[in-house]
Amino acid sequence: MYPLQLSYDGVGERVTRLIASGFPCEALFTAVFTAERMLRRTLVQLAISAGFTTDDALRLVRGLVGLDGMRRAWNLYDPRGRSLSEAIGSGNWAILREAVQARDEMTSTDRSVSYRKCKRRAAELMRALADVSDRLKKLYEYDGWSGYRRRWTSALHTDPKVPK
């Protein structure tokens, strides 16, 4: 994999170089990892914005398994209750889901995925991620890549009374 300090543009260049060098499957893995990381970081930021401390938000999101776990939890933290597919766009969601399925096929089954399919999926996903990053920036004022705001004190339960 690549170092976490690599910029988003650097990841795009890396995926392009991997495809050009004849490593489209590695490019697909890198693109899927990038997409999952971007969405996971955004979900952490949404939980922080909802009032959780940074440590609690990280713990909540760490417990979510895969893309499906993030999909199920997204509307809980979105300020307007939007689903993940609504937030990133249904077309981008379909591209992401297909890329994740191709990656999972390669890692957990005996079936192989063709180089051509890997190359196409990786290139599609990187184009979609540019749009996803723009959408996240518009919706949440966070692009999913930069560092998230930190919260040390919980803003939950500021009025802890339980109504009768």
N, C-alpha and C positions, 0 to 999 in steps of 0.2 A: 504494500500500500504506500501511500504518500504521506509525508509529514502533515500533522494537523495545522501547521503554520502556513501551509500553502493557501494562497488566495483563491477565490472562486474562479477568477480568470486563469490562474495557474492550473487549476484542476481541468478546466476546459481545454487548455493547451495540452495537458498531459493525456487526456482522452484522445484528442486529435492525433498526437504522436503515436500512441499505442495502436490506433487504427491504421495509420500510415505505415507503421513498422510491421504490420502483419500479426498483431495481437488483439483482435477484436473482442475475444472473450474476456481478456483482462480489462479492456476498455469498458465492457458492459458491467463487470464487477465494480470498477471504479465509479462509473456513473450511478449505479444503484446505491452504492455506499454513500455517495455525495447527496443523492436525493433523500435517502433515509436520514442522514445526518442533518440536512437542512430542515426537514420537517420535525425531527425530534427536538432540535434547538428552538424552533418556533413554538412548539408545544410547551417547552420549559418556560419560555418567555411569557406565553399566555397564562400559565399557572402562576408565575410570579406577579403578573399584572392583575390576576384575580385575587391576590392577597396572600398567597403562600410565600414562605421564606424561600430563598434560593435553594437551601439544602433540602427542604421538603419537596419543592418542585422537582428537583433532580431525582429524589427518591421515588416520587410518583411516576415520573416518565421512565425511569430505569426499569420499573416493573412491567412496562408494556412490552409485549413480545411482537416484534415485526411490524410490518406495515398495517396489518389488520388490527393490531392492538392500538396503534395510533389512530386509525380510522374510527374505531369504536369510542375512543376517549375524546376525540377532537371537539365535538359539540359541547362537552362538559366545560371546556375552558374557553371556547370562543365567546366573546362578549355578546354576540347576538344568537348564539346557539346554532351557528352554521355547521354543516357537516364538512369533512375534509374535502370531498369532491366539489362541494359548492365553493369552498374557499380557494381552491387551486384551479377550478374549472374542470368540467367533466371530460373534455378532450385530453387535458394534461393527466387527469386521474387514470384514464384508460391507458395512455402511454406508459405511465409509471407502473400500473398493475401488470401490464404485459411484460415489461422489462424485469420486474421482480419475479414473475412466474418463470421467465426464461432463466434467470439466475438460479432460482430454486430448483429448476429442472436439472441444471448442470451439477448442482451440489448434492442433491438428495435422491437422484434416481440413476439408473443405469443408462438412461437415454442421453444422447448428446444433442447439442444444439449446433446448427451449422454456423460456420464462420460468417456467412452472408447475413444470417438472421441476427447474430451477435452485433455485427457491424451496423446493421440498420437500426436495431433497438438502441444501441449506445448513442448513435448520432441523433435519433429522434428524442431520446431522453435528455440529452444535453440541450437541445433546442427548447424542449418543453420546460426545462429547469430555468432558463432565462425568463420565460413568461411567469413561471411560478414565483420566482424571486420578486419580480415586479408586482405581482398580485399580493404577495405577502406584505411588501413594503406599503402598498396602498391601503390594505385592510388593517394592518397591525402596526404600521410604522416600524417594521422590523423585517430585514431581508432574509433571515434564516441563516446567515453566514457570520455576521459580525458578532462580537461578544454581547451577551445579554445584560440587561440591567440587573443589579443585585439588590436583594431585599434581605435585610438582617432581622427585622422585626415583623412578625406576622400582622397582617391587616385584616385577618379573619376574626369573626366573633367580637367585633368592637362593641356590640350591644348583646351580651351573652344571655339575655333573658329568654326563657322559653315561654311562648304564649300559652295561656290556659285554655 
